[in-house]
Structure formats: structure tokens, C-alpha cells
Amino acid sequence: DCIEAIDGTHVRVSLPVDKQIPYIDKYYLVDAGYPNMKGCLAPYKGERYHLPVLRTSGQPTGSRETFNYVHSSLRSVIERCF
């Protein structure tokens, strides 16, 4: 009953029925190796993505680069947590 796997790692979690909430429109931040499909937010391909590149070459231009900038920022926060 795995919803998603992170770097090939599956962490099994069991909650008592009274603590469970229904699965409703949850999205997972994924890297470019995953397809952009329901429940997975992958960055736009062909647009600037990595923070150092975006920081040295100016602010993001357009909605896709802005999304990639925020995506990359969030991914960095997640990686630092691990």
C-alpha cells in the first residue's frame, strides 16, 4: 500500500483507524526523473532549474522558471532536513 517511494526507500507506516484521514489530493515534490502526473510535482524540463544558475543569471522569467525556482528551493529544504 505504498503511495510513493523516496529514493527507492519505502517506509511502512500503520495508524490506528481513528487517527487515519482520507487521502485527498496530496502532491509529492519529485525530481525530473519522475513524470508530471497526478500527485507528483516535477520541475519543467527545458527551463532553468538549479538555484546557483538562477541566482547568477538573474531572476526567473515566466511562470515555468518561477515554478522551477520555487521547486528547487523546496527540494533544497527537504534535502537539508535529511
Order of alpha helices (4+ residues) and beta strands (2+ residues): beta-beta-alpha-alpha
